Amino acid sequence: MVKCPDGMHYGPMESMLFESRDLARTEEFLNRAYTKMQIGGSAKDVSTRISRAAADSISIDRLEIGFEMSYDADPLGKICLCEVVSGSIEGHATDGWQDDFRPGDLVNFAPPDRPYAGKVCRSGYTITMFDPALLTRVAGAGRKDDSPVRLLSHRPYSRPAARQLSRTIAYLSDQLSNPAVQASPLVRASVSQLLASSVLAAFPNTAMAERGSADPRPSTVRRALAFMESNLDQAITIADIAAAAGVTVRAVQTAFQRHVGATPLGELRRLRLAEVRSELLVADPADRTVAEIAVRWGFHHHGRMAAAYLEQYGELPSTTLTR
C-alpha cells in the first residue's frame, strides 16, 4: 500500500488503511469516509486505526479506537451494522431509542435517514455498510408492496441469528480481499445478495412482517419456533417449548406433526445441526474440531450427531470442516 500524507493508505481492490494519533485528522477522515460528524476526546493518546475492504456498494471496516471518543453524526444514508469486538459503545442514541453495546453485540447502528450520537469507549468493532436499496431488491420476489424494505429493530431476532450474521460478515470480509471476487461482477453481485439476505434473515423487517401476516402455521408453532431459535445454545426441553407456546406438551407435539411434519425436538435438532454446519463451513480445521463444535450446540454423542448430519446434508461433518 502507498502511504499518503493525510494518514490514509490506499491499496488494490478498494482497500484502505487509516492510522492517526491526531483528533482533528481523525475527525476529518471520519467526515470523508462516513458522514458529517463531530467527535471529541480528552485523552492524550487518541490513537485510531481503521481498515476497509469494499466492493461496489458494500464496505466492511475494522475500527480500533484507543480512547473515549464521543460522536454526534448526521445520517449515513446507508444500512450500517456494528459488531463490538472489545471495549464498549455507550449511550448510543438514534431514532428515539438509546442503548449500550458490549462485545458480541451486533446491531443496526442507525436508520439510514436518522442522525446518531454516543461514545466509543476504547473499543474495537466492525462496521458493515451497504445501500438500503439492496434489501428491497433481494426481498422483492413475491412482495405485494413495492415500498422500500426497512429494518424494524436495532437488534436481531435472537442470539443465534446474530451469530449467523456475524459469521457471514466475517466470511464476506475475507472474500472482499480476494482478487478473484473483485475481478468478477457476477461474484460481487452474489456477495451483495448474500449479505442482504443474511440481514433480512437476522433482523425484523417490513418484508418479513408482510410474509408473517400470511403465515398459515398456527400461533402455537410460530411461538414455539421463535423460542427454539432464541435458545438453540441452551438446554431446553419439550416442556420448556410447550410453556413458551402457551399450550400443553401434547398440543405442541400435535401442532408440529400437523404443520411442520416433525416433532418439536426433531425440529430443534435440525436447527442445531444448521448451526453446526454454519460453524464448520467457516472454521479452520487446524484450530477447531467437529466434536468441539458439536458439543457447543448440544451434541454429546459424536456418532449419532454424525449420522443425523449425514442424513440432513448428504455428507459427514468432517467433510464439511475440511472442504
N, C-alpha and C positions, 0 to 999 in steps of 0.2 A: 504494500500500500504506500501511497505517497502522502507524506505529512504536509499539511497546509498551515499557514501562519495563524489561522483562526482556531487551531486546535482540532480541526477535523482531518480525518484521513480517508481517502477515497480508494476503493479497490474495485476489482471487476465484479460483475454480476450484481450491481446495485447494492453493494455492501458499504458500510461506512463505520468509522470509529471516532468518537469524540472523547477527549480527556481534558480536564481542566481543574485548576485549583483557584480559579478566579470567579467570584459570584457574578459579576457583570457579564463576563464572557459566557458563563453557563446560561444566564437568562437570555442573552442574545441568541444562543443556539436553540434553546427550547422554543423561543418565538418562531424561529425559522423552521424547525423540524416538526412542531406540533400545532400550536396556535398562539395567539397573543396572550401573554400572561405576565404576571409579576411574581417574583419569588423573593424570599428573604431567608437570612440565616445569620446567626451571631457568632458562630464558631470560628476559630482562627483557621482550622483546616476544613475547607469546603470542597474536598475532593469529589469529583464527579467523573463517572465513566459510562458511556452509552455506546452500544454497538447495535448495528441494524443489518438485517438481511431482508431483502424486499424483491418482489416481482409483481409487475402490473399494479393492481390496487391493494395488494397485501403487503404489510410490513410487520416484522416481528423484532422488537427491540429488547435488549437486556440492559437494564439500568442499575447502577450501583451508586447510591447517594450516601456519602460517608459522613453526613452531618444532619441536623434537624433543619429541614427546608420547608418553609411554608410556601403555598402556591395559591394563586387566585387567577383562574384561566377562563378565557372565552370559549364558546362551543367549538368542538373539534370538527364537526361536520362529518364524522366517521363513527362507525361502531368501534369502541375501544374496550378491550378486555384487559384486565390487570390481574396478574397472579403474583402474590407475595412469596418470595423465597426466604428472606431473612428480614429481621427488624419488623417494622410495622408502619402502617399508614393510619394516622389518627384524625378523627373529626372530618372525614371526607363528606362533603355536603353537595348535593345537586338535586334539582327537580323535587324539592320538598322533603327529602329524606337525608339522614346523616348516619354514618356507620364507621366502625373501625375495622381494619383488615390486618390479619395476622398470617404468619407462614402457613401455606396450604390453602388459603382463601383464593378463589378465582372468581372475579366479579365483572359485571358490566359496569365500567367505571363511571360513565355518564351518557345520557341520551345524546345523539349527535347534535341536537339543536339547543342544548342547555349548558350554561356555564357551570363551573365546579370549583371547589376550594377545599383546602385541607392542609395537612402537614405530613411530610415524609420523615420518618424517624430512623435515620441510619439504616436504610433499607436496600435490599436487593430485590428487584422484581422484574417481571416481563410484561411488556405492553404489546398487544396484538391489535392492529388496526386494519380496517377494510371498509370499502364503500358500502353504505347501507343498502343500496340497490341490489347488491349481490344476494341478500336474504330473500328479497322479493322474487328475483329470477329463479332461485333454486326452489323456493316454495310454490312457485306459480302453477305447476301442473295440478289440474283438478280444482283449483280455487274458484269459487263463485264471485268473490270480491277481488277486484283488481287494485285495491288501495295498497300502499306500501306496507310491508310486514314490519312490525315493531316488536321489540323485546318488552315484556311486561313486568320484569323484575330485575333487580341488580344482582340477585344471587340465583344460581342454578336450582333445578328441581331438587337435587339431593347431592350428598357427598359422592356417591358413585358416579353420578352424571358429571360432576366437576372433575373427578379424577380421569374419566374417559376423555373429556375435552382437553385436559392438561396433557395427556399422553399424545393426543392428536396434534396439539400445538408444538410439542417437542419434536415430533416426527416431521412436521412441516418445516420447522426451523432448520432441521438438517437438510431437508430437500431443497430449500431455497438457496443453500450454499452449494448445491450440486450443479456443475456446468451443464449436464445433460438436461436438467429441468429448465434451466434458463434458456437453453437453445431451442426448446420445443414449445410453441404456443399451445399445442394440444395438451401437453403435460401440465403446463402452467394453469390452463383452464381447469384441469381436473383437480389440481391443488386448491384452487379457489373454491370449487364446488364442494370439496371435502371439508374445508374449513366452515363454509356457510351451513352445510347440512349438519355438521357436528354442533355448531352453535344453536341451531334450531332444535336439535335433539336435547340439548343441555338446559336451555332457558325457556321458561314460559313465554309464549309469543302469540301474536294475533292469529297467525296461520294455524297453530295448534289448537287455539280456542275454537276456531271455526270447525276444525275436524272433530274436536271433542264434543261439540254440540250435536253432532250426528253419530256419535259412537253408539252402536247398537248393544254393546255389552251393558249389563245392569250395573248400577252404582256399587253393588257388593263387590263385583270383580274389579272395578276401577279403584275402589278404596283399598282393596287387598293388594293389588299390584303396586299402587303408589307406596304403600307401607313396605312391601318387599324390596322395591327398588331403592328406597331410602335407607334400608338396613341390611344390605347384602353382606356387609362385613361384620354383622352382629349375629349372636347365637339366638335365633328366633325359632319359635315352634309353631305348629299348626294352631294352637290355642292363641298365640300372640296375633297371628294373621286374622283369625276369626274375630278377635276382640277389636282389632283395628278396623275391620269391615263392619263391625256392629251387628254381627249375626252369630249363630251357633257354629260349632265346628262342622256339623253335618250340613248346614246350609251353605257354608263357603265351599265345601267339597262338591256339593251338587252343582253349584253355580259354575265352578271351574270345569267340571266334566261336561256341562252342557254348552258353555260359551267359549272355553279355551281348548277343550279336548285333552286336558291333562289334569292331574291332581295339583293342589296348591304347592305341595312340596316338590313335585316334579317340575313345576314351572320355576320354583325357587332355584332348583338345581340347574336348570337351563340358563337362568340369568347369571348365576355364579360362574358357570362354565364360560359364558361370554366374557366375563371379567378376566378369568384366567387366560383366555385366548388373547384378549387385548394386551395384557401384560407380556405374554410370551412373544407376541409379534414385535415388540419394541425392546425386549430385554437383550442384554449382552450375555451369551452363553458362558463367557469367561467369568462373569460376576454373579449370575443368577442360576438357579436350578428349577426344574419343574416342580420338585417336591416343595421347595420353599414357597413358590408362588401358589401352589395348590393349597397348602396349609393356610396361607393368608386368607383364602376365600372359603375355608371351612372343609376342605377335602383332606382327611387324615389317612384314608386308605388309598395308597397310590394306584393299586391295581384296578379297583372299582372306578376311580376317577378317570384313569386312562381309557378304560373300556367305554365309559359314558362319553368321554371326549371324542373317541374314535367314531362312535355312533352318531354324534351330533355334527362333527366337522369332517369326517372321512379321512382323518389322519391322526397319528399319535401326537400327544403334546410335545414329545421330544423332537419330532419332525418340525413342528411349528417353531420351536425355540432355536433350532439350528438352521433354519431356512436362510 
